[in-house]
Amino acid sequence: MAKTAIDITSAASAQIRGLLAARGKPSAGIRVGVRTKGCSGLSYTIEYADEVGKFDEVVDTGEFKVLIDPKAVMFLLGTEMDYVEEKLKSGFTFRNPNEKGRCGCGESFHV
């Protein structure tokens, strides 16, 4: 089996399926990327994708597609996307082997 650019845990898959089903309109999948933000430089982004971009990296799980913004691929290779629920917060998390550090608040990272 070929290695994908990003691995999606079962918890993240369940959450993505639920979000796509509740959206109320057809989607090509979700798009994952990075943007400049925070004290360390980069933060993860997740949004609905209405169409597959020409240069998007596509991870097809069989149930939905995760589209990786072409500008983010080199920052996300080998990353595991998870979904966690805790008492005071819940959300998607990323375990990225490319990270060299994070800011104190955990909102941004650098590679």
C-alpha positions, 0 to 999 in steps of 0.5 A, a space after each residue: 500500500 502506498 504511503 499517503 501525504 497525511 494519515 487520518 485517524 478513525 476519530 478524525 474520519 468519523 468527525 469529517 464524515 459527520 461534518 460533510 453530511 451536515 453541510 447540506 450541499 455536495 462537497 469534494 471533501 475537506 481541504 487542509 493547509 497551512 497559513 502564516 499566523 501566530 508567534 511561531 509562524 504557521 498554523 493549520 487550516 481546515 475548510 470545506 472544498 467545493 472542488 478539487 484544485 488542479 495541483 491539490 494532493 488528494 488523499 482518498 479514504 474511500 468515504 471522502 477526500 482530503 485535499 492538501 493545498 499544494 503550498 502546504 504539502 511539504 509542511 504536512 508530509 507524514 502528518 497524522 490528523 486526529 480528532 480529540 474531545 476533552 472536557 474543555 475543548 475538542 477539535 482536530 489535532 495534527 502530529 507532524 514529524 516536520 515540526 521543529 517547535 510550537 509557540 507557548 499557546 499551541 496555536 502555531 508551529 515552525 518547521 
